Amino acid sequence: MPETDGTATQKARISVAEGGNMSDVMEPYIREQLEKRKQELTEAMAAECAESCGELLGEVNAAIVRMDEGTFGICEVCHDTIERERLIADPLVKLCLDHLSGEEARALERDLELASRVQRGLLPQPDVHHLDWHVHYQYQPAGMVSGDYCDVIVPQNGDGQLIFLLGDVAGKGVAASLLMTHLHAMFRSLSGLGLDLAKLIETANRVFCESTFAGQYATLICGQAGEDGVVELTSAGHYPALHISGGGAAEVGAAGVPLGMFSKSTYSVSRVRLAPGDSLLLYTDGISEAAGPDGKEFGVAQITRLAAERHGWAPRKLVGSFLDDVRAYVTSGRQADDQTLMAIRRA
């Protein structure tokens, strides 16, 4: 969907980027999408599929009427607000989760189970070896589906550069998981075009902006590991990678706005050389923001301190130790957010 000045899409993205309230921008954007769907359905009905499109067109018209009446996003049973992520995923819903029928609840549970299997099927192998690089990650959703994004793309030709990605989609639940699968397909497609790292993420950002709702965005760190220990890194609003060396742990990574904010965003690239035994550690906010009994977060400072003590550790041991630390810190046993860690080590 092209983005032009003055559209609800552009206004919504700018408002969210500037800290605006999502409730103020979601409805205008969804209205724009419903009007487009209405037009497409009307055209489809004229093309000999009136019977199959008529009922859906009626639902779209009813949603537009609810917007005009000020009742859009309000549960028809309890008159409380419907879950935002469900409205983003399907603007035609009329009931909150608490008032789904038994059959609807079972259907939703089946859909979540299927979505969970699909997500896990998209994940790369947990241990990837390429040239003198070894990558290991652990991916732990807080629920049945996750908004964390993780991928390792091995070049088809044996001497190409290894691409690794770690990200976090804004929001939770099904809407976030759909965007995670979208990111996976997008980067898998673009990685085969031979783009340099900055062009790769700039192209991905433009495609992401043109194919998502306003307010849907993702933080991401993307890297390429090549010969002689050189790694290129670029970031779209994500936590910097930690370079773990004999001298300690230091942040490395270029800054940039999250994917999905502005279609013409540009991104810079940082380069770092890893000595044999050095590692890069990447993580999502489910690690850094894990809260202890007193509400205090695990924190970037503690991650950096612990990483500095673990130079030379094998990726599997390095990642597992951090997850053990987080579990011991939280103590409640309840995982509040998706948690993903990735370690890239030069052998």
Secondary structure, 3 states (H helix, E strand, C coil): CCCCCCCHHHHHHHHHHCCCCHHHHHHHHHHHHHHHHHHHHHHHHHCCCHHHHHHHHHHHHHHHHHHHHCCCCECCCCCCECCHHHHHHCCCCCCCHHHCCHHHHHHHHHHHHHHHHHHHHHCCCCEEEECCEEEEEEEECCCCCCCEEEEEECCCCCCCCEEEEEEEECCCHHHHHHHHHHHHHHHHHHHHHCCCHHHHHHHHHHHHHHCCCCCCCEEEEEEEECHHHEEEEEEEECCCEEEEECCEEEEECCCCCCECCCCCCCCCCEEEECCCCCEEEEECHHHHCCECCCCCECCHHHHHHHHHCCCCCCHHHHHHHHHHHHHHHHCCCCCCCCEEEEEEEEC
